[in-house]
Amino acid sequence: MYSEKKWEELCQWLLQNQHQLSENEKEYWIKHLSHAHDKMLEVWSEQLELLDEVKEKLLHKAPLSFSKNAVDDVQGISYFHLGVYEKAIEELNHELMIHPHPARIYLYKGFSHLYMNEDSKAKECFLTTVQQTTDALEKHFAFLGLGIESGRTEDMEQAITYFEKAEALQFNPDVVYNLGICYLLLDMPKQALPYFKKVVDSGEGDAEGYYWLGKCYFEIGDRTNGMETWYNAVQEFDSKDLLLTLAVEFEEKELFSCSLYCYERMNELGYEKPAIEHGLAWIYGLMDERGKSKETFTKFLTENPYEINAWISFIWLLIKWDDDMLVSVKDKVQSLGLSHPLLDKICSESTL
């Protein structure tokens, strides 16, 4: 259970001592660091990927539903709804040769290309839709598609321009959310904040919206609203990824009681015990509730004796406390035959 600082220290230590590590140890630590990174960012790492939401809206669901027209029943659109995008493009290309008003066909063709990662072809279709259509919702989705394409090519300023045009035509929480993400990627949390707030205030905000709204508040120095937003998210959503992320975020900000609440909430929701019990033991330790921490670590490690990270966390705390229990814990590690670079390092340093 590492904080960001400890994670960086581990990386630096591995770089400095890489020549002392065996190939198996190097492989272990690469997997370990990759897993830790993925665990922290798995929900939040690709915020511009709105294609699933777009597809859902294109299935004619209220309130974003197209007016009925002659192209709704064409074969290519049916293939699009089935997720067979290559076939959809083939059929839509055929339809374009015979249909007199093809704006909506270009729109579906554009999103099909986007799903196929053919960004330049998608952009061409979306621009054609904007030029040809008189339907405000078709134009809205075309600008949304252009915004996603620009975001995927890391042109955030252009993405913002397209998303703003889409928002002007129709309120769509996906568009507003993406505007916030674009500003965050430009390191402009003050400009991002009102967009996330608009999504949350609309009643359509999900766990991610609450997370980023709270993040923006903290980034601009509004700790009170940041804590309130995240606290509300912990109470309202049952996402394990959100709760784990907020537990770490609160820990980084030394808001240990809030981090503890996240782990308690996960426990209440019945999520897997190892991650929760390790987290609880670690946070108890950071709160200097030594008795609870030692009791929780002891129980957890008795049931999970080969959890290397938990042994590292426990020994680190015992060293910090200069606790007499350190000797017996180190003996237990040795008797289990556990040996990894960081564990060996802190055990050897504790004897100096």
matplotlib code that plots the C-alpha trace (Angstrom):
import matplotlib.pyplot as plt

x = [0.0, 2.2, 1.6, 2.7, 5.8, 6.7, 5.9, 8.4, 11.0, 10.6, 11.1, 14.2, 15.6, 15.0, 16.8, 19.7, 20.0, 19.0, 22.4, 21.9, 18.6, 18.1, 16.0, 13.2, 13.3, 13.3, 10.3, 8.5, 9.0, 8.0, 4.7, 4.2, 4.6, 2.5, -0.3, -0.1, -0.3, -3.2, -5.1, -4.9, -5.9, -8.0, -11.2, -9.9, -7.1, -9.1, -11.6, -12.1, -13.4, -17.1, -17.9, -20.1, -22.1, -22.5, -23.6, -26.2, -27.6, -27.6, -30.0, -32.8, -33.2, -34.9, -34.3, -31.6, -33.7, -33.6, -36.6, -37.8, -36.6, -36.2, -32.7, -33.6, -34.2, -31.2, -29.1, -25.9, -27.5, -28.7, -25.2, -24.0, -26.4, -25.2, -21.6, -20.5, -18.8, -16.8, -20.0, -21.8, -19.3, -19.6, -23.4, -23.4, -21.0, -23.5, -26.3, -24.5, -24.4, -28.2, -29.7, -30.5, -30.2, -27.3, -26.4, -27.4, -25.7, -22.5, -23.0, -23.3, -20.4, -18.3, -18.9, -18.3, -14.9, -14.3, -15.0, -12.6, -9.9, -9.9, -9.8, -9.2, -12.1, -14.3, -13.4, -14.2, -17.7, -18.5, -17.5, -19.7, -22.6, -22.2, -22.2, -25.2, -27.6, -30.4, -31.2, -29.8, -29.3, -27.4, -25.1, -24.8, -23.5, -21.3, -19.6, -19.3, -17.6, -15.2, -14.4, -13.7, -11.5, -9.6, -9.1, -7.8, -5.2, -4.3, -5.5, -7.3, -7.9, -9.7, -11.6, -12.9, -14.1, -16.1, -17.5, -18.6, -20.4, -22.1, -23.1, -24.7, -27.0, -28.1, -27.4, -25.6, -23.8, -21.2, -20.3, -20.1, -18.0, -15.6, -15.2, -14.1, -11.7, -10.1, -9.5, -8.0, -5.6, -4.6, -3.9, -6.7, -8.8, -10.5, -11.9, -12.8, -14.7, -17.9, -18.4, -18.1, -20.4, -22.9, -22.9, -23.3, -26.0, -28.0, -28.6, -26.9, -23.4, -21.8, -18.9, -16.3, -18.1, -18.0, -14.4, -13.2, -15.3, -13.8, -10.3, -10.9, -11.9, -8.7, -6.6, -7.8, -7.4, -11.0, -10.5, -13.9, -15.9, -13.5, -14.0, -17.7, -17.9, -15.8, -17.7, -21.0, -19.5, -18.5, -22.0, -23.8, -21.8, -20.8, -18.0, -15.0, -12.6, -13.9, -13.6, -10.1, -9.0, -10.5, -9.0, -5.5, -6.4, -7.4, -4.3, -2.1, -3.8, -3.3, -7.1, -6.8, -10.2, -11.7, -9.5, -10.6, -14.2, -13.6, -12.2, -15.1, -17.6, -16.0, -16.2, -19.9, -20.5, -18.9, -15.8, -12.8, -11.3, -7.5, -7.3, -9.7, -8.0, -4.6, -5.9, -7.6, -4.5, -2.3, -4.6, -5.0, -1.2, -1.0, -3.6, -1.3, -3.9, -1.2, -3.2, -5.9, -3.2, -1.1, -4.2, -5.6, -2.2, -1.6, -5.0, -4.6, -1.1, -2.0, -4.7, -2.5, 1.1, 2.5, 1.2, 4.6, 3.2, 1.4, 4.6, 6.4, 3.7, 3.6, 7.4, 7.7, 5.2, 6.9, 10.2, 8.6, 7.2, 10.4, 8.1, 9.3, 7.1, 9.5, 11.9, 9.2, 7.7, 11.1, 11.6, 8.2, 9.2, 12.4, 10.7, 8.3, 11.3, 10.0, 12.6, 12.2, 14.4, 12.3, 11.4, 15.1, 16.1, 13.8, 14.6, 18.3, 18.1, 16.1, 19.1, 21.5]
y = [0.0, 2.8, 6.5, 8.4, 9.4, 5.9, 4.7, 7.2, 6.2, 2.6, 3.4, 5.4, 2.6, 0.1, 2.3, 2.7, -1.0, -2.5, -4.2, -6.1, -7.6, -11.0, -11.2, -12.8, -9.9, -7.3, -9.1, -9.2, -5.5, -4.4, -6.4, -5.0, -1.4, -1.8, -3.3, -0.5, 2.1, 0.3, -0.1, 3.6, 4.8, 2.0, 3.9, 7.3, 6.7, 7.2, 10.0, 10.9, 7.5, 8.4, 6.1, 3.8, 6.6, 8.1, 4.7, 4.5, 7.9, 7.0, 4.2, 6.7, 7.0, 10.1, 12.9, 12.8, 11.2, 12.0, 13.1, 10.2, 10.2, 8.0, 6.7, 5.2, 1.7, 1.4, -1.7, 0.1, 1.8, -1.6, -3.0, 0.0, -0.8, -4.4, -3.2, -4.6, -1.4, -2.7, -4.0, -0.8, 1.3, -1.0, -0.7, 3.1, 3.7, 1.9, 4.0, 7.2, 6.5, 6.3, 8.4, 12.1, 13.4, 11.5, 13.7, 11.2, 8.4, 10.4, 10.8, 7.0, 6.4, 8.8, 7.0, 3.7, 4.9, 6.3, 2.8, 1.4, 3.9, 5.5, 9.1, 11.0, 9.3, 9.9, 13.6, 13.9, 12.4, 14.6, 17.8, 16.7, 16.1, 19.6, 21.2, 19.3, 18.9, 21.2, 18.9, 20.4, 17.0, 15.6, 18.6, 18.2, 14.6, 15.6, 18.2, 15.6, 13.2, 16.0, 16.8, 13.1, 12.8, 16.0, 14.7, 11.4, 13.2, 15.3, 18.6, 19.7, 23.3, 22.2, 19.6, 22.3, 24.3, 21.4, 20.4, 24.0, 24.0, 20.7, 22.0, 25.2, 23.0, 20.5, 19.8, 16.4, 15.5, 13.6, 16.7, 18.9, 16.2, 16.1, 19.9, 19.5, 16.7, 18.8, 21.7, 19.3, 17.9, 21.5, 21.8, 24.4, 23.1, 26.4, 26.4, 22.7, 22.9, 24.6, 21.9, 19.0, 21.0, 21.3, 17.6, 16.8, 19.5, 18.1, 14.9, 12.8, 12.8, 9.4, 8.4, 9.9, 13.2, 13.5, 12.4, 15.0, 17.8, 17.1, 17.0, 20.4, 21.9, 20.5, 21.7, 25.3, 25.2, 24.8, 22.0, 22.3, 21.8, 19.1, 17.1, 17.5, 16.4, 13.3, 12.5, 12.6, 10.4, 7.8, 7.8, 7.8, 5.3, 1.7, 1.7, -0.2, 1.6, 5.0, 4.0, 2.7, 5.8, 8.1, 6.1, 6.8, 10.4, 11.1, 9.3, 11.5, 14.6, 13.2, 13.0, 9.7, 9.5, 10.0, 7.3, 5.0, 5.7, 4.6, 1.2, 0.8, 1.6, -1.1, -3.5, -2.7, -3.3, -6.7, -6.2, -8.6, -8.6, -8.6, -5.1, -3.7, -5.3, -4.2, -0.7, -0.6, -1.8, 0.8, 3.7, 2.8, 2.9, 6.3, 7.6, 6.3, 3.9, 1.3, -1.3, -1.5, -1.4, -4.3, -6.3, -5.9, -6.6, -9.7, -11.1, -10.3, -11.7, -14.8, -15.5, -14.2, -14.9, -14.4, -10.8, -9.1, -5.6, -6.0, -7.2, -4.2, -1.8, -3.5, -3.5, 0.1, 1.1, -1.0, 0.7, 4.1, 3.3, 1.6, -1.2, -4.3, -6.4, -5.8, -8.6, -11.3, -10.0, -10.1, -13.6, -14.6, -13.1, -15.1, -18.3, -17.9, -17.6, -14.2, -12.3, -9.3, -6.2, -3.7, -6.1, -7.1, -3.5, -2.3, -5.4, -4.9, -1.1, -1.8, -3.6, -0.7]
z = [0.0, -1.3, -1.4, -4.5, -2.7, -1.7, -5.2, -6.6, -4.0, -5.0, -8.7, -7.9, -5.8, -8.5, -11.0, -8.7, -7.8, -11.2, -11.6, -8.4, -9.4, -11.1, -14.3, -12.3, -9.8, -12.5, -14.2, -10.8, -10.1, -13.6, -13.2, -9.7, -10.7, -13.8, -11.8, -9.2, -12.0, -13.7, -10.5, -9.8, -13.2, -14.7, -14.6, -15.4, -17.9, -21.2, -20.5, -24.1, -25.2, -25.4, -28.3, -26.3, -25.0, -28.5, -29.8, -27.1, -28.0, -31.7, -30.9, -30.9, -27.1, -25.6, -25.1, -27.8, -30.6, -34.3, -36.3, -38.5, -42.0, -45.0, -44.1, -40.8, -42.1, -44.4, -44.0, -43.2, -40.1, -39.0, -39.2, -37.2, -34.4, -34.4, -34.0, -37.4, -38.5, -41.5, -43.0, -42.0, -43.9, -47.0, -47.0, -46.2, -49.1, -51.4, -50.0, -50.6, -54.3, -54.5, -51.7, -52.5, -48.9, -47.3, -44.3, -41.7, -43.6, -43.5, -39.7, -39.2, -41.6, -39.6, -36.3, -37.9, -39.1, -35.6, -34.1, -36.7, -35.6, -39.0, -37.7, -40.9, -42.8, -39.7, -39.7, -43.4, -42.8, -39.8, -41.7, -44.6, -42.2, -40.7, -44.2, -45.5, -42.6, -41.4, -38.4, -35.2, -33.6, -36.5, -36.4, -32.6, -33.0, -35.9, -33.8, -31.0, -33.4, -34.5, -30.9, -30.1, -33.2, -32.2, -28.7, -29.9, -31.9, -28.9, -30.4, -27.3, -28.3, -31.5, -29.5, -27.2, -30.1, -31.5, -28.2, -27.5, -30.9, -30.0, -26.5, -28.1, -30.1, -27.4, -23.8, -23.6, -20.4, -22.5, -24.3, -21.2, -19.4, -22.3, -22.2, -18.6, -19.5, -22.3, -19.9, -17.4, -20.0, -20.7, -17.0, -16.6, -13.6, -13.0, -16.5, -16.2, -12.9, -14.2, -16.8, -14.3, -11.9, -14.7, -15.3, -11.6, -11.1, -14.1, -12.1, -14.8, -13.2, -12.7, -10.4, -12.8, -13.0, -9.2, -9.0, -11.5, -9.9, -6.6, -8.2, -9.7, -6.4, -4.8, -7.7, -7.3, -3.5, -2.5, -0.1, 1.6, -1.6, -2.8, 0.4, 0.3, -3.4, -2.8, 0.4, -1.5, -4.2, -1.6, -0.2, -3.5, -5.7, -5.1, -7.6, -6.2, -8.6, -7.4, -3.7, -4.1, -6.0, -3.5, -0.6, -2.2, -3.0, 0.6, 1.9, -0.3, 1.2, 4.7, 5.1, 6.8, 8.3, 4.9, 3.4, 6.2, 5.4, 1.8, 2.9, 5.4, 2.6, 0.4, 3.3, 3.8, 0.1, 0.3, -2.0, -1.8, 1.6, 0.9, -0.6, 2.1, 5.1, 3.9, 3.4, 6.7, 8.6, 6.7, 7.4, 11.0, 11.2, 9.5, 12.0, 14.7, 16.0, 16.6, 18.4, 15.6, 12.9, 14.4, 15.1, 11.6, 9.9, 12.1, 11.2, 7.5, 7.2, 9.1, 6.5, 3.6, 4.5, 1.1, 0.5, 0.0, -0.1, 3.2, 4.9, 3.6, 4.8, 8.3, 8.7, 7.6, 10.3, 13.0, 12.1, 12.3, 15.7, 17.0, 18.0, 19.8, 17.6, 14.7, 15.6, 15.6, 12.3, 10.6, 11.9, 10.5, 7.1, 7.1, 8.1, 5.2, 2.8, 1.5, -0.4, -2.7, -3.1, -1.2, 1.6, 1.9, 1.9, 4.7, 6.8, 6.5, 7.2, 10.4, 11.9, 11.3]

ax = plt.figure().add_subplot(projection="3d")
ax.plot(x, y, z, "-o")
ax.set_aspect("equal")
plt.show()
